[in-house]
Amino acid sequence: MWGIIATWKMALDGVEKATEMLKNSGDAGDAIETAVKEVEDFPYYKSVGFGGLPNEEMEVELDAAYMDGDTLDIGAVAAIKDYANPVAIARRLSKEKVNNLLVGQGGEKYAHKAGFERKNMLTERAKIHYHNRIKEVREQEIKPYTGHDTVGMVCLDMQGKMTSATSTSGLFMKKAGRVGDSPLAGSGFYVDSKVGGASATGLGEDIMKGCMSYEIVRLMKEGMHPQEACEKAVDMFDQELRERRGQAGDISVIAMNNQGQWGAATNIEGFSFVVATAKQKPIVYLTKKIDGKYIHEAASQEWLDNYMTARMAPLVKK
């Protein structure tokens, strides 16, 4: 028995690589790191890693986290610049007894001493996105923060070990030093091999208000199926935010338990995720809510083709 679930279609190639490792008795830590790095390295996914969208000062600041569900060890970095694979740095930090969450220059110094690859993460394509957004905000009143898709994953291997990991460049045009939910245990990610794991993507400022990932694992520990746990966590907290504050930011979650059962829920249109298990090949699903019930539909080839075409289309500075 093994499985892996990840937020967004952009995780597909990484999940496919992880699948090959898992079905050959690979370690859940190695598999999830490999899968996340695949997303981090692809320049056309503009919300993670290389080519990630910059902050308001046109700097790419990255957040990432890793958790081992056997030991509950956690490692995370936040607001670090110029390192190729922040998830790998986070995993290394999870092996330390202390100093498990490092931010900014502290995280960069640790990565340098540990020999991680330095790399300018700001691409020419991201610069065009930045300059275009500046003009759009000025001329069309478009919100500067649109664009915040974290890659989050939960993984189960044949030995019963579970892991969770996240990686993101955060909100487009964010304030320098801003940190969202992704590197925060219990909010952007959580996993316990005795139960299962969860990860979240969306508006970090709202996700962290509800500790969404821990809440889902807690519900699974009480006996809920991952799908039921995801639905209850998202629906109840979305309602809570709307009652208290009049609105709720984007919240999308994925989960898998230690039996390889999985679930997903969202309060937005157009959320996609990827799942692979011993019983099914990697599949991209689209989630929507109809008459109060969540429906997961396999993405068509046309949808998959359009997804990549849109992300790789040539850009022109406006």
C-alpha positions in Angstrom: 0.0 0.0 0.0 1.3 3.4 -1.0 0.0 6.8 -2.2 0.7 10.4 -2.8 -1.7 13.4 -3.2 -0.7 17.0 -4.2 -2.3 20.3 -4.8 -2.7 21.7 -8.4 -2.0 20.1 -11.8 1.5 21.5 -11.7 2.4 18.6 -9.4 1.7 16.0 -12.0 5.2 15.4 -13.3 6.6 15.3 -9.8 3.9 12.9 -8.6 4.7 10.6 -11.6 8.4 10.5 -10.5 7.4 9.8 -6.9 5.1 7.0 -8.1 8.0 5.2 -9.7 9.9 5.4 -6.4 7.0 4.4 -4.2 6.0 1.3 -6.2 9.5 0.1 -5.9 9.5 0.4 -2.0 11.0 3.9 -2.0 11.0 6.1 1.1 8.2 8.6 1.5 10.7 11.3 2.4 12.7 10.8 -0.8 9.6 10.5 -2.9 8.0 13.7 -1.7 11.2 15.7 -1.9 11.7 14.5 -5.5 8.1 15.4 -6.4 8.3 18.9 -4.9 11.7 19.7 -6.4 10.2 18.9 -9.9 7.7 21.7 -9.4 10.3 24.1 -7.9 12.6 23.6 -10.9 10.0 24.2 -13.7 10.1 28.0 -14.6 6.6 28.2 -16.0 4.9 27.4 -12.7 4.9 31.0 -11.5 3.9 30.4 -7.8 6.7 28.0 -6.8 10.5 28.0 -7.0 12.4 29.1 -10.1 10.3 31.6 -11.9 8.1 32.2 -8.9 6.4 35.6 -8.8 8.3 38.3 -6.9 7.4 40.5 -4.0 6.7 44.3 -4.4 10.4 44.9 -4.5 10.8 42.4 -7.4 12.6 39.9 -5.2 11.6 36.2 -5.1 11.2 35.1 -1.5 10.5 31.4 -1.0 8.8 29.4 1.8 9.0 25.6 2.2 8.4 22.9 4.8 8.8 19.2 5.4 7.4 16.9 8.0 8.2 13.3 8.9 5.0 11.5 10.2 6.9 8.8 12.0 9.0 11.1 14.2 6.9 14.3 13.9 10.2 16.0 12.9 9.6 19.4 11.2 11.8 21.6 9.1 10.9 24.8 7.4 12.4 27.9 5.7 10.6 31.2 5.1 11.4 34.3 3.0 14.7 33.0 1.7 16.2 34.1 -1.6 18.5 32.6 -4.2 18.3 28.9 -3.4 17.1 26.4 -5.9 15.2 23.9 -3.8 13.9 25.2 -0.5 12.1 22.0 0.2 15.4 20.2 0.4 16.7 22.8 2.9 13.6 22.3 4.9 14.0 18.5 5.0 17.6 19.0 6.2 16.4 21.2 9.0 14.0 18.6 10.1 16.9 16.5 11.1 18.2 19.1 13.5 17.2 19.0 17.2 16.6 22.7 17.3 16.6 25.6 14.8 14.0 23.8 12.7 12.4 27.0 11.2 14.8 29.5 9.8 13.9 32.7 8.0 15.5 35.2 5.7 19.3 35.6 5.9 19.5 33.0 8.7 18.0 30.4 6.4 20.3 31.4 3.6 23.4 31.2 5.8 22.4 27.7 6.9 21.8 26.6 3.3 25.2 28.0 2.2 27.1 26.2 5.0 25.2 23.0 4.2 26.2 23.2 0.5 22.8 23.8 -1.1 22.8 25.1 -4.6 22.6 28.9 -5.0 20.6 30.2 -7.9 19.0 33.4 -9.1 15.3 32.5 -8.9 14.0 35.6 -10.7 13.5 34.8 -14.3 13.0 37.3 -17.2 9.4 35.9 -17.5 8.7 36.7 -13.9 10.0 40.2 -14.4 7.5 40.7 -17.2 4.7 39.5 -15.0 5.9 42.0 -12.4 6.0 45.0 -14.7 2.7 44.1 -16.2 1.0 43.8 -12.8 2.4 47.2 -11.8 0.7 48.7 -14.8 -2.6 46.7 -14.3 -2.8 47.8 -10.7 -2.3 51.4 -11.7 -4.6 51.5 -14.7 -7.3 48.8 -14.1 -7.5 48.6 -10.3 -6.6 44.9 -10.4 -5.6 43.5 -7.0 -1.8 43.2 -6.7 -2.0 39.9 -4.7 -3.6 37.6 -7.3 -1.5 34.5 -7.7 -0.7 32.3 -4.7 -0.8 28.6 -5.5 1.3 26.6 -3.1 2.3 23.1 -4.0 1.5 20.9 -1.0 1.8 17.1 -0.8 1.1 14.1 1.5 2.9 10.8 0.8 2.6 7.2 2.1 5.1 4.5 1.4 4.9 0.7 1.6 6.5 0.8 5.1 3.7 2.9 6.4 5.8 6.0 6.8 4.0 9.3 5.9 5.4 12.7 5.0 4.1 16.1 4.1 5.8 19.0 2.3 5.1 22.4 0.8 6.8 25.0 -1.4 5.7 28.4 -2.6 6.8 31.9 -3.6 3.8 33.2 -1.7 1.6 36.1 -2.7 2.5 37.9 -5.9 3.6 41.5 -5.0 3.6 40.7 -1.2 5.5 42.9 1.3 9.1 41.9 1.7 9.4 39.4 4.5 5.7 38.3 4.4 5.2 34.7 5.4 2.0 32.7 4.7 0.7 29.4 6.0 3.0 27.2 3.9 6.0 26.9 6.3 3.8 26.9 9.5 3.2 23.4 11.0 -0.5 22.8 11.4 -1.6 25.5 9.0 0.0 24.7 5.6 0.9 21.1 6.4 0.7 18.4 9.0 1.2 14.6 9.0 1.1 11.8 11.6 1.9 8.3 10.3 -0.5 6.8 12.9 -3.3 8.8 11.3 -2.6 10.6 8.0 -1.7 14.0 6.6 -3.0 17.2 5.0 -1.8 20.2 3.2 -3.5 23.5 2.3 -3.2 26.1 -0.5 -4.8 29.5 -0.9 -4.7 32.7 1.1 -2.2 32.0 3.9 -3.5 34.8 6.1 -6.9 33.1 6.3 -5.6 29.4 6.3 -3.4 30.0 9.3 -6.4 31.5 11.3 -7.9 28.0 11.3 -4.8 25.8 11.5 -6.5 23.9 8.6 -4.1 21.0 8.1 -3.9 20.1 11.8 -7.7 20.3 12.0 -8.1 17.8 9.1 -5.7 15.4 10.7 -7.5 15.7 14.0 -10.8 14.9 12.4 -9.3 11.9 10.7 -7.9 10.8 14.1 -11.5 10.8 15.3 -12.4 8.4 12.6 -13.4 10.5 9.7 -12.6 9.5 6.1 -10.2 12.1 4.5 -12.9 13.4 2.2 -15.3 14.0 5.1 -12.5 15.6 7.2 -11.6 18.0 4.3 -15.2 19.0 3.7 -15.9 19.6 7.3 -12.8 21.6 7.9 -13.2 23.9 4.9 -16.9 24.3 5.0 -17.1 25.1 8.7 -14.1 27.5 8.7 -15.3 29.3 5.5 -18.6 29.8 7.2 -16.9 31.0 10.4 -14.8 33.6 8.6 -17.8 34.9 6.7 -19.8 35.3 9.8 -17.1 37.0 11.7 -15.4 39.1 9.0 -17.9 39.2 6.1 -15.6 37.3 3.7 -13.2 34.3 3.4 -10.0 34.0 1.3 -9.3 31.1 -0.9 -8.9 27.8 1.0 -8.2 24.5 -0.7 -7.0 21.3 1.0 -5.9 17.8 0.3 -5.5 14.8 2.6 -4.6 11.2 2.8 -4.8 8.7 5.6 -2.5 5.9 6.5 -4.7 3.5 4.5 -4.1 5.4 1.3 -7.6 6.8 1.3 -7.8 10.5 0.2 -9.9 13.6 0.0 -10.0 17.2 -1.1 -12.2 20.3 -0.6 -12.2 23.9 -1.6 -14.2 27.2 -1.4 -13.2 28.3 -4.9 -13.9 27.4 -8.5 -11.1 25.7 -10.5 -9.1 23.8 -7.8 -7.1 20.9 -9.2 -5.1 18.2 -7.5 -3.2 15.0 -8.3 -3.5 11.6 -6.8 -1.7 8.3 -7.3 -2.0 5.1 -5.3 -1.2 1.4 -5.6 -4.7 1.1 -7.1 -4.6 4.0 -9.6 -2.1 5.8 -11.9 -1.5 9.5 -11.4 -4.7 11.4 -12.2 -5.5 15.1 -12.2 -8.8 15.9 -10.7 -10.9 19.0 -10.8 -13.1 19.7 -7.8 -16.4 21.5 -7.7 -19.3 21.7 -5.4 -22.8 21.0 -6.7 -25.8 21.3 -4.4 -23.6 21.1 -1.4 -21.8 18.0 -2.5 -18.1 17.9 -3.6 -17.5 16.2 -7.0 -14.0 15.2 -8.2 -13.8 14.8 -11.9 -10.8 13.6 -13.9 -9.4 16.4 -16.0 -9.9 15.9 -19.8 -6.9 15.9 -22.1 -8.1 19.2 -23.5 -8.1 20.8 -20.1 -4.6 19.4 -19.4 -3.4 20.8 -22.8 -5.0 24.2 -22.2 -3.4 24.3 -18.7 0.1 24.0 -20.1 -0.5 26.2 -23.1 -1.7 29.0 -20.8 1.3 28.8 -18.6 3.8 28.6 -21.4 2.3 31.2 -23.6 4.8 34.0 -24.7 4.6 37.1 -22.6 4.8 40.7 -23.9 5.6 43.6 -21.6 2.6 45.9 -21.6 
